[in-house]
Amino acid sequence: MKSSKWTKPQAILAAVMLLAAGLILVRLDAAQPGGQTPGDLSGFSALAPIDAHVHLYKDDPAFDALMQRLKLRVLDICVIDDRDPYGKGIEPQRTDVLKVAHRTRGRAALCTTFSPYEFEQAGFAQRTIRQLDSDFAQGAVAVKIYKVMGMEMKSKAGKYVMPDDPAFEPIYKDIAAHRRTVVAHLAEPDSCWQAPNPASPDYEYYQQNPQEYAYAHPEWPSKAAILAARDHLVAENPKLRVVGAHLGSMEADVNQIAARLERYPNFAVDTAARVPYFMLQPRDKVRAFLIKYQDRVLYATDLVTMPKDDAEKAVAEWSSTYERDWKFFSTNQTVDYKGHSYQGLALPEPVLRKIFHENAVHWFPGIAAKQ
Ligand SMILES: [Zn+2]
């Protein structure tokens, strides 16, 4: 056989053309729909995104720079949990959040909270209302209630206290009267009541926080009982906007969320720490849910940065979370999670605009008041 039918210059030309074609293919492969490259947050920033659930307690210029660069706003949430040394009371966290709000000229908005533990003491509701009204005057746009209701707190009579306990009712009325919103982190993922399963998104969390693991506390109320109390509180307060944190603890099935959204016009959910649960459900089902309820889902992460944390490292973590989530919601490229690949939802631009910006403005009046 002859070595080649091509002369040497022809062979070189062919090789150059092949190389050029290869480069074009590689470039096409890197480009995403909408002309984005991996890790590109330009589409995210273009929406003036709002992360409706973070715990940023570190006042540092690096976060101000991040928020300016991404045109990002955040709802910065206080949470009282007597099992957590930093979270035992409203201070120092409220002061820390107000420092962040000040430095970022309002890009971080305060979501305050109150201690529910003294609910049986005389004057509890009046004292709490006085505190909240003062927080509203300092710019708080929302009030967090937490899963210690239903999963930790007991009355003097030894009963678990639910979020719809009459002791809290005047407080909810006050929040509604001030046109502020409740962020309700009530109950937990289903896996909290189930045996340890390394495939669960929450496996590591309950390994690290056994005191919050309902499976180890069979005496706690059932998840269904806690969600029924949450639903009752939403139904009893139709003028109160309630945003159910963490997909309203109905993370495993969007149909459960849809049922509540149909029933309660004053209810919405945030995606904090539960985006992977969208990945685990059938893509078409989740996509159809988000398009149908595009006014009722708020993008949120649950990113936590404590005063002692390294700011540069934290900012890198925040950026990579936004990159992963944006890729998942806005493109049809695959996203890796716990060793599996999931195809992105490629939501239409008007839906992304609502989930990443407009819904937070609507559900948290005042969140975008400054700048
Ligand atoms: Zn949170």
Residues whose N, C-alpha, C, O or C-beta is under 5 A from the ligand:
A	BS01	ZN	D302
